[in-house]
Amino acid sequence: MADNVAVFEFLNGLNVNGHTEKKNVGNKDLTYLSWPWAWAEVKKRFPDAHYTIWRNENGLPYTVDPMTGYMVYTSVTIEGITHEMWLPVMDGANRAMKPTEYDYQVKNPNFKWAKWDDARGGYYDKYGNKQTEYQTKHCEAASMMDVNKAIMRCLVKNLAMFGLGLYIYAGEDLPETETDTPEPRTERVEPKAEVSASETAKVPPTNPVKAYVANELTFMKQMFNISDTKEMMAKFADMRKALIAMGVIPDISADKQTMEEAQKMIQEIYNHFSPSGAMKDVRTA
């Protein structure tokens, strides 16, 4: 039986930043972790890992209540450890979807800047826009496409219970960071001055391919029992050159690799150079 703590500590130590996407919903920034990448990373390290999608007596992968909406469930087993998870089916605004469409009220974030105008008999902001304390929003009825998306999001949430990507969550069904809603502007805004190339270079953009390879190097240090990062990088370079010489992978510089090419390179390194039992030793007690 695997050590539950060892599995959690290993997956929780992986940097997932290069595989997330941002989505703004209302006054919140939600962070989504790519489910194909998450499942691939787990299967690569734990080949026997498997998941189950709950189904009702009619074979449908959800429960539904006319008042509260739809719910999906998954369970994941890694090295004999099983965790269950659940997630409501939600629309783009993260509202629970039901069998029929419905309207609901939300607070208007712009109302706090409005003032009462006796002449017009209502609240208006300084730009002359009428504001009400609440706004009416609409939620469509759920479809099977919505159910499918919820199941895969539930799977990612389930994997977070094993540690993968857990650090990006903020206690909700999706990772989120509160953001202040800026006061609306209707007047013309002057364009910003252009930023020089030298100034832009000071803040290099995140490269998801490099982030992915960096994650793998961290794992390889454990696999080869190497503590020095420079030593690991040198070994990595030697293994890559050997694969190129054997014709297993093409000779493409790291800066020009696609994510698919990088993943193939890493997988071939595991296939050709993993010491016997090394991956098992990392995963189990």
Summary of the structure (lengths in Angstrom):
residues: 285
radius of gyration: 24.7
end to end distance: 8.1
largest distance: 82.4
contacts: 740
relative contact order: 0.16
helix: 38%
strand: 22%
